[in-house]
Amino acid sequence: DGHNSHYSLRFLRMAEKYHIIVLYLPPHTTHILQPCNVGVFSPLSTFYKKEVAELARQNVSIDKYNVIKTYTNAREKAFTPSTVKATFLKCGIHPFNPN
């Protein structure tokens, strides 16, 4: 999105430390190149709904104390390294596929 926080030296050093390859998407292309929308956010939503349904089955309501844990459990299931890599492959971003 072009925000300057994505270009900071601190951000780039953190990415390097954790072996994260930073790819910058060209401006005005996110409607085409939205890797997270393609393959991560939908599963995240599905896993979150399953977590909430399980709590409901146990008669536990979602409140400010357990919403983060519920979301974190769902996120850990959806945001796996293999899933994130697959979304970039599916969008043709990495490895680059101009078609």
N, CA, C and O atoms as a GROMACS GRO file, in nm:
protein
  396
    1ASP      N    1   0.081  -0.121   0.000
    1ASP     CA    2   0.000   0.000   0.000
    1ASP      C    3   0.085   0.126   0.000
    1ASP      O    4   0.031   0.237   0.000
    2GLY      N    5   0.215   0.111   0.000
    2GLY     CA    6   0.303   0.226  -0.009
    2GLY      C    7   0.330   0.298   0.122
    2GLY      O    8   0.396   0.402   0.121
    3HIS      N    9   0.280   0.247   0.233
    3HIS     CA   10   0.303   0.313   0.361
    3HIS      C   11   0.451   0.307   0.395
    3HIS      O   12   0.515   0.204   0.379
    4ASN      N   13   0.506   0.419   0.443
    4ASN     CA   14   0.650   0.426   0.467
    4ASN      C   15   0.698   0.332   0.577
    4ASN      O   16   0.818   0.304   0.584
    5SER      N   17   0.610   0.283   0.662
    5SER     CA   18   0.653   0.188   0.767
    5SER      C   19   0.699   0.056   0.706
    5SER      O   20   0.774  -0.018   0.769
    6HIS      N   21   0.656   0.026   0.584
    6HIS     CA   22   0.694  -0.098   0.518
    6HIS      C   23   0.834  -0.090   0.458
    6HIS      O   24   0.889  -0.191   0.413
    7TYR      N   25   0.890   0.028   0.456
    7TYR     CA   26   1.022   0.048   0.398
    7TYR      C   27   1.127   0.081   0.504
    7TYR      O   28   1.241   0.109   0.469
    8SER      N   29   1.091   0.078   0.630
    8SER     CA   30   1.184   0.121   0.734
    8SER      C   31   1.297   0.021   0.750
    8SER      O   32   1.281  -0.099   0.726
    9LEU      N   33   1.411   0.071   0.791
    9LEU     CA   34   1.527  -0.013   0.815
    9LEU      C   35   1.497  -0.115   0.925
    9LEU      O   36   1.540  -0.230   0.918
   10ARG      N   37   1.425  -0.072   1.026
   10ARG     CA   38   1.388  -0.163   1.137
   10ARG      C   39   1.306  -0.281   1.084
   10ARG      O   40   1.331  -0.396   1.120
   11PHE      N   41   1.208  -0.250   1.000
   11PHE     CA   42   1.124  -0.356   0.942
   11PHE      C   43   1.208  -0.452   0.858
   11PHE      O   44   1.195  -0.574   0.871
   12LEU      N   45   1.294  -0.398   0.774
   12LEU     CA   46   1.376  -0.482   0.687
   12LEU      C   47   1.474  -0.568   0.767
   12LEU      O   48   1.499  -0.683   0.731
   13ARG      N   49   1.530  -0.513   0.874
   13ARG     CA   50   1.620  -0.592   0.959
   13ARG      C   51   1.545  -0.705   1.029
   13ARG      O   52   1.596  -0.816   1.043
   14MET      N   53   1.423  -0.675   1.074
   14MET     CA   54   1.342  -0.778   1.140
   14MET      C   55   1.309  -0.890   1.040
   14MET      O   56   1.316  -1.008   1.075
   15ALA      N   57   1.274  -0.853   0.920
   15ALA     CA   58   1.245  -0.953   0.816
   15ALA      C   59   1.368  -1.039   0.789
   15ALA      O   60   1.357  -1.161   0.778
   16GLU      N   61   1.482  -0.975   0.779
   16GLU     CA   62   1.606  -1.049   0.755
   16GLU      C   63   1.636  -1.144   0.871
   16GLU      O   64   1.676  -1.259   0.849
   17LYS      N   65   1.618  -1.098   0.992
   17LYS     CA   66   1.645  -1.179   1.111
   17LYS      C   67   1.563  -1.307   1.111
   17LYS      O   68   1.611  -1.413   1.151
   18TYR      N   69   1.438  -1.298   1.066
   18TYR     CA   70   1.348  -1.413   1.067
   18TYR      C   71   1.337  -1.480   0.930
   18TYR      O   72   1.244  -1.558   0.905
   19HIS      N   73   1.431  -1.449   0.841
   19HIS     CA   74   1.438  -1.511   0.708
   19HIS      C   75   1.310  -1.492   0.628
   19HIS      O   76   1.262  -1.584   0.563
   20ILE      N   77   1.256  -1.370   0.634
   20ILE     CA   78   1.135  -1.336   0.559
   20ILE      C   79   1.177  -1.257   0.436
   20ILE      O   80   1.248  -1.157   0.446
   21ILE      N   81   1.133  -1.302   0.320
   21ILE     CA   82   1.161  -1.231   0.196
   21ILE      C   83   1.052  -1.127   0.177
   21ILE      O   84   0.934  -1.160   0.171
   22VAL      N   85   1.092  -1.001   0.168
   22VAL     CA   86   0.997  -0.892   0.153
   22VAL      C   87   0.975  -0.867   0.004
   22VAL      O   88   1.069  -0.841  -0.071
   23LEU      N   89   0.849  -0.874  -0.037
   23LEU     CA   90   0.812  -0.843  -0.175
   23LEU      C   91   0.718  -0.724  -0.172
   23LEU      O   92   0.618  -0.725  -0.099
   24TYR      N   93   0.749  -0.623  -0.249
   24TYR     CA   94   0.663  -0.505  -0.256
   24TYR      C   95   0.575  -0.515  -0.379
   24TYR      O   96   0.624  -0.534  -0.490
   25LEU      N   97   0.445  -0.503  -0.359
   25LEU     CA   98   0.351  -0.508  -0.470
   25LEU      C   99   0.342  -0.370  -0.534
   25LEU      O  100   0.343  -0.269  -0.464
   26PRO      N  101   0.334  -0.366  -0.666
   26PRO     CA  102   0.320  -0.236  -0.732
   26PRO      C  103   0.193  -0.165  -0.688
   26PRO      O  104   0.093  -0.230  -0.656
   27PRO      N  105   0.194  -0.032  -0.685
   27PRO     CA  106   0.074   0.042  -0.646
   27PRO      C  107  -0.045   0.008  -0.736
   27PRO      O  108  -0.029  -0.018  -0.855
   28HIS      N  109  -0.162   0.008  -0.678
   28HIS     CA  110  -0.289  -0.012  -0.749
   28HIS      C  111  -0.302  -0.151  -0.811
   28HIS      O  112  -0.372  -0.167  -0.911
   29THR      N  113  -0.238  -0.251  -0.752
   29THR     CA  114  -0.251  -0.387  -0.803
   29THR      C  115  -0.306  -0.484  -0.699
   29THR      O  116  -0.317  -0.604  -0.725
   30THR      N  117  -0.342  -0.433  -0.583
   30THR     CA  118  -0.385  -0.524  -0.477
   30THR      C  119  -0.514  -0.597  -0.512
   30THR      O  120  -0.539  -0.705  -0.459
   31HIS      N  121  -0.596  -0.542  -0.600
   31HIS     CA  122  -0.718  -0.612  -0.640
   31HIS      C  123  -0.685  -0.738  -0.720
   31HIS      O  124  -0.768  -0.829  -0.729
   32ILE      N  125  -0.566  -0.744  -0.777
   32ILE     CA  126  -0.522  -0.860  -0.854
   32ILE      C  127  -0.429  -0.947  -0.770
   32ILE      O  128  -0.438  -1.070  -0.773
   33LEU      N  129  -0.341  -0.883  -0.696
   33LEU     CA  130  -0.234  -0.952  -0.626
   33LEU      C  131  -0.256  -0.952  -0.475
   33LEU      O  132  -0.173  -0.901  -0.400
   34GLN      N  133  -0.364  -1.007  -0.431
   34GLN     CA  134  -0.392  -1.012  -0.287
   34GLN      C  135  -0.370  -1.154  -0.237
   34GLN      O  136  -0.465  -1.229  -0.219
   35PRO      N  137  -0.244  -1.191  -0.214
   35PRO     CA  138  -0.216  -1.329  -0.177
   35PRO      C  139  -0.289  -1.375  -0.050
   35PRO      O  140  -0.332  -1.489  -0.043
   36CYS      N  141  -0.302  -1.288   0.047
   36CYS     CA  142  -0.368  -1.330   0.170
   36CYS      C  143  -0.517  -1.353   0.148
   36CYS      O  144  -0.575  -1.444   0.206
   37ASN      N  145  -0.579  -1.270   0.065
   37ASN     CA  146  -0.720  -1.292   0.035
   37ASN      C  147  -0.739  -1.419  -0.045
   37ASN      O  148  -0.840  -1.487  -0.031
   38VAL      N  149  -0.642  -1.452  -0.130
   38VAL     CA  150  -0.653  -1.570  -0.214
   38VAL      C  151  -0.651  -1.698  -0.132
   38VAL      O  152  -0.728  -1.790  -0.160
   39GLY      N  153  -0.566  -1.707  -0.031
   39GLY     CA  154  -0.553  -1.836   0.033
   39GLY      C  155  -0.538  -1.841   0.183
   39GLY      O  156  -0.523  -1.950   0.237
   40VAL      N  157  -0.543  -1.728   0.252
   40VAL     CA  158  -0.521  -1.733   0.397
   40VAL      C  159  -0.641  -1.681   0.476
   40VAL      O  160  -0.680  -1.744   0.575
   41PHE      N  161  -0.699  -1.569   0.435
   41PHE     CA  162  -0.806  -1.511   0.516
   41PHE      C  163  -0.933  -1.596   0.515
   41PHE      O  164  -1.003  -1.602   0.616
   42SER      N  165  -0.962  -1.661   0.405
   42SER     CA  166  -1.079  -1.748   0.401
   42SER      C  167  -1.063  -1.866   0.498
   42SER      O  168  -1.154  -1.893   0.576
   43PRO      N  169  -0.949  -1.938   0.494
   43PRO     CA  170  -0.929  -2.042   0.594
   43PRO      C  171  -0.927  -1.989   0.737
   43PRO      O  172  -0.976  -2.056   0.829
   44LEU      N  173  -0.872  -1.870   0.757
   44LEU     CA  174  -0.872  -1.810   0.891
   44LEU      C  175  -1.016  -1.794   0.940
   44LEU      O  176  -1.046  -1.828   1.055
   45SER      N  177  -1.101  -1.743   0.856
   45SER     CA  178  -1.242  -1.726   0.892
   45SER      C  179  -1.307  -1.860   0.925
   45SER      O  180  -1.382  -1.871   1.022
   46THR      N  181  -1.278  -1.960   0.843
   46THR     CA  182  -1.334  -2.094   0.866
   46THR      C  183  -1.287  -2.151   0.999
   46THR      O  184  -1.368  -2.202   1.078
   47PHE      N  185  -1.157  -2.144   1.025
   47PHE     CA  186  -1.103  -2.197   1.151
   47PHE      C  187  -1.157  -2.120   1.271
   47PHE      O  188  -1.186  -2.180   1.375
   48TYR      N  189  -1.171  -1.988   1.257
   48TYR     CA  190  -1.225  -1.908   1.368
   48TYR      C  191  -1.369  -1.949   1.398
   48TYR      O  192  -1.406  -1.965   1.514
   49LYS      N  193  -1.449  -1.967   1.294
   49LYS     CA  194  -1.588  -2.010   1.314
   49LYS      C  195  -1.594  -2.145   1.383
   49LYS      O  196  -1.681  -2.169   1.467
   50LYS      N  197  -1.503  -2.235   1.347
   50LYS     CA  198  -1.498  -2.367   1.413
   50LYS      C  199  -1.461  -2.353   1.560
   50LYS      O  200  -1.518  -2.421   1.645
   51GLU      N  201  -1.365  -2.265   1.590
   51GLU     CA  202  -1.326  -2.242   1.730
   51GLU      C  203  -1.444  -2.187   1.810
   51GLU      O  204  -1.469  -2.231   1.922
   52VAL      N  205  -1.515  -2.091   1.752
   52VAL     CA  206  -1.630  -2.032   1.820
   52VAL      C  207  -1.740  -2.136   1.838
   52VAL      O  208  -1.804  -2.141   1.943
   53ALA      N  209  -1.763  -2.218   1.736
   53ALA     CA  210  -1.866  -2.322   1.745
   53ALA      C  211  -1.832  -2.422   1.856
   53ALA      O  212  -1.920  -2.467   1.929
   54GLU      N  213  -1.705  -2.456   1.868
   54GLU     CA  214  -1.664  -2.549   1.974
   54GLU      C  215  -1.686  -2.487   2.111
   54GLU      O  216  -1.730  -2.556   2.203
   55LEU      N  217  -1.656  -2.360   2.126
   55LEU     CA  218  -1.683  -2.293   2.254
   55LEU      C  219  -1.833  -2.290   2.283
   55LEU      O  220  -1.876  -2.312   2.397
   56ALA      N  221  -1.912  -2.263   2.180
   56ALA     CA  222  -2.058  -2.262   2.198
   56ALA      C  223  -2.108  -2.400   2.239
   56ALA      O  224  -2.196  -2.412   2.324
   57ARG      N  225  -2.050  -2.504   2.179
   57ARG     CA  226  -2.089  -2.642   2.215
   57ARG      C  227  -2.060  -2.669   2.362
   57ARG      O  228  -2.131  -2.746   2.427
   58GLN      N  229  -1.955  -2.605   2.414
   58GLN     CA  230  -1.918  -2.621   2.554
   58GLN      C  231  -1.986  -2.518   2.644
   58GLN      O  232  -1.954  -2.507   2.762
   59ASN      N  233  -2.079  -2.441   2.588
   59ASN     CA  234  -2.150  -2.335   2.660
   59ASN      C  235  -2.056  -2.226   2.714
   59ASN      O  236  -2.079  -2.171   2.821
   60VAL      N  237  -1.952  -2.198   2.638
   60VAL     CA  238  -1.858  -2.091   2.672
   60VAL      C  239  -1.882  -1.977   2.574
   60VAL      O  240  -1.875  -1.997   2.452
   61SER      N  241  -1.908  -1.859   2.625
   61SER     CA  242  -1.930  -1.745   2.536
   61SER      C  243  -1.798  -1.674   2.508
   61SER      O  244  -1.706  -1.676   2.589
   62ILE      N  245  -1.791  -1.610   2.392
   62ILE     CA  246  -1.673  -1.532   2.356
   62ILE      C  247  -1.678  -1.400   2.431
   62ILE      O  248  -1.775  -1.324   2.420
   63ASP      N  249  -1.575  -1.372   2.506
   63ASP     CA  250  -1.567  -1.245   2.578
   63ASP      C  251  -1.428  -1.187   2.560
   63ASP      O  252  -1.344  -1.244   2.490
   64LYS      N  253  -1.403  -1.075   2.623
   64LYS     CA  254  -1.274  -1.009   2.604
   64LYS      C  255  -1.158  -1.091   2.658
   64LYS      O  256  -1.042  -1.063   2.626
   65TYR      N  257  -1.185  -1.190   2.738
   65TYR     CA  258  -1.079  -1.271   2.795
   65TYR      C  259  -1.037  -1.386   2.705
   65TYR      O  260  -0.921  -1.428   2.708
   66ASN      N  261  -1.128  -1.438   2.627
   66ASN     CA  262  -1.090  -1.553   2.545
   66ASN      C  263  -1.095  -1.527   2.394
   66ASN      O  264  -1.063  -1.617   2.316
   67VAL      N  265  -1.133  -1.407   2.352
   67VAL     CA  266  -1.139  -1.379   2.209
   67VAL      C  267  -1.000  -1.385   2.145
   67VAL      O  268  -0.986  -1.435   2.033
   68ILE      N  269  -0.899  -1.336   2.213
   68ILE     CA  270  -0.763  -1.339   2.157
   68ILE      C  271  -0.713  -1.482   2.146
   68ILE      O  272  -0.653  -1.519   2.044
   69LYS      N  273  -0.736  -1.562   2.247
   69LYS     CA  274  -0.694  -1.703   2.242
   69LYS      C  275  -0.766  -1.775   2.129
   69LYS      O  276  -0.705  -1.855   2.057
   70THR      N  277  -0.894  -1.749   2.113
   70THR     CA  278  -0.972  -1.812   2.008
   70THR      C  279  -0.918  -1.773   1.871
   70THR      O  280  -0.900  -1.858   1.784
   71TYR      N  281  -0.894  -1.644   1.852
   71TYR     CA  282  -0.839  -1.595   1.725
   71TYR      C  283  -0.700  -1.652   1.700
   71TYR      O  284  -0.668  -1.695   1.589
   72THR      N  285  -0.616  -1.653   1.804
   72THR     CA  286  -0.479  -1.704   1.790
   72THR      C  287  -0.479  -1.850   1.748
   72THR      O  288  -0.400  -1.889   1.663
   73ASN      N  289  -0.565  -1.930   1.808
   73ASN     CA  290  -0.575  -2.071   1.769
   73ASN      C  291  -0.610  -2.084   1.621
   73ASN      O  292  -0.551  -2.164   1.549
   74ALA      N  293  -0.707  -2.005   1.577
   74ALA     CA  294  -0.748  -2.010   1.436
   74ALA      C  295  -0.636  -1.961   1.345
   74ALA      O  296  -0.610  -2.021   1.241
   75ARG      N  297  -0.569  -1.854   1.385
   75ARG     CA  298  -0.460  -1.799   1.303
   75ARG      C  299  -0.346  -1.898   1.288
   75ARG      O  300  -0.288  -1.910   1.180
   76GLU      N  301  -0.312  -1.968   1.395
   76GLU     CA  302  -0.203  -2.066   1.388
   76GLU      C  303  -0.236  -2.179   1.292
   76GLU      O  304  -0.146  -2.236   1.230
   77LYS      N  305  -0.362  -2.212   1.279
   77LYS     CA  306  -0.403  -2.317   1.184
   77LYS      C  307  -0.403  -2.265   1.040
   77LYS      O  308  -0.370  -2.340   0.948
   78ALA      N  309  -0.440  -2.139   1.021
   78ALA     CA  310  -0.452  -2.084   0.886
   78ALA      C  311  -0.320  -2.032   0.830
   78ALA      O  312  -0.292  -2.049   0.711
   79PHE      N  313  -0.239  -1.968   0.914
   79PHE     CA  314  -0.117  -1.903   0.867
   79PHE      C  315   0.004  -1.993   0.884
   79PHE      O  316   0.097  -1.959   0.958
   80THR      N  317   0.004  -2.106   0.818
   80THR     CA  318   0.121  -2.194   0.823
   80THR      C  319   0.218  -2.151   0.713
   80THR      O  320   0.175  -2.093   0.613
   81PRO      N  321   0.346  -2.179   0.729
   81PRO     CA  322   0.440  -2.143   0.623
   81PRO      C  323   0.400  -2.200   0.487
   81PRO      O  324   0.411  -2.130   0.385
   82SER      N  325   0.355  -2.325   0.484
   82SER     CA  326   0.319  -2.385   0.355
   82SER      C  327   0.197  -2.317   0.293
   82SER      O  328   0.190  -2.302   0.171
   83THR      N  329   0.101  -2.276   0.375
   83THR     CA  330  -0.018  -2.208   0.323
   83THR      C  331   0.018  -2.071   0.268
   83THR      O  332  -0.028  -2.034   0.160
   84VAL      N  333   0.099  -1.997   0.341
   84VAL     CA  334   0.138  -1.863   0.295
   84VAL      C  335   0.218  -1.873   0.166
   84VAL      O  336   0.195  -1.796   0.072
   85LYS      N  337   0.311  -1.968   0.158
   85LYS     CA  338   0.390  -1.986   0.035
   85LYS      C  339   0.298  -2.023  -0.081
   85LYS      O  340   0.316  -1.973  -0.192
   86ALA      N  341   0.200  -2.108  -0.056
   86ALA     CA  342   0.108  -2.150  -0.163
   86ALA      C  343   0.026  -2.033  -0.216
   86ALA      O  344  -0.004  -2.029  -0.335
   87THR      N  345  -0.009  -1.939  -0.129
   87THR     CA  346  -0.088  -1.824  -0.176
   87THR      C  347  -0.006  -1.735  -0.269
   87THR      O  348  -0.059  -1.684  -0.368
   88PHE      N  349   0.121  -1.718  -0.239
   88PHE     CA  350   0.206  -1.638  -0.327
   88PHE      C  351   0.229  -1.710  -0.460
   88PHE      O  352   0.236  -1.646  -0.565
   89LEU      N  353   0.240  -1.842  -0.456
   89LEU     CA  354   0.252  -1.920  -0.578
   89LEU      C  355   0.126  -1.910  -0.662
   89LEU      O  356   0.132  -1.891  -0.784
   90LYS      N  357   0.010  -1.921  -0.597
   90LYS     CA  358  -0.117  -1.916  -0.668
   90LYS      C  359  -0.138  -1.781  -0.737
   90LYS      O  360  -0.196  -1.774  -0.845
   91CYS      N  361  -0.092  -1.674  -0.674
   91CYS     CA  362  -0.104  -1.540  -0.734
   91CYS      C  363   0.002  -1.514  -0.840
   91CYS      O  364  -0.004  -1.415  -0.912
   92GLY      N  365   0.102  -1.604  -0.850
   92GLY     CA  366   0.209  -1.584  -0.947
   92GLY      C  367   0.312  -1.483  -0.904
   92GLY      O  368   0.388  -1.432  -0.986
   93ILE      N  369   0.314  -1.453  -0.774
   93ILE     CA  370   0.406  -1.352  -0.723
   93ILE      C  371   0.544  -1.410  -0.697
   93ILE      O  372   0.646  -1.350  -0.732
   94HIS      N  373   0.549  -1.527  -0.635
   94HIS     CA  374   0.677  -1.589  -0.603
   94HIS      C  375   0.665  -1.740  -0.612
   94HIS      O  376   0.586  -1.796  -0.536
   95PRO      N  377   0.737  -1.809  -0.699
   95PRO     CA  378   0.823  -1.747  -0.799
   95PRO      C  379   0.740  -1.670  -0.902
   95PRO      O  380   0.625  -1.706  -0.929
   96PHE      N  381   0.798  -1.566  -0.957
   96PHE     CA  382   0.726  -1.476  -1.047
   96PHE      C  383   0.672  -1.550  -1.169
   96PHE      O  384   0.744  -1.626  -1.234
   97ASN      N  385   0.544  -1.527  -1.198
   97ASN     CA  386   0.480  -1.582  -1.316
   97ASN      C  387   0.396  -1.471  -1.379
   97ASN      O  388   0.289  -1.440  -1.328
   98PRO      N  389   0.443  -1.410  -1.487
   98PRO     CA  390   0.371  -1.296  -1.546
   98PRO      C  391   0.236  -1.333  -1.604
   98PRO      O  392   0.157  -1.244  -1.635
   99ASN      N  393   0.208  -1.460  -1.620
   99ASN     CA  394   0.078  -1.502  -1.674
   99ASN      C  395  -0.022  -1.517  -1.563
   99ASN      O  396  -0.137  -1.552  -1.588
   0.00000   0.00000   0.00000
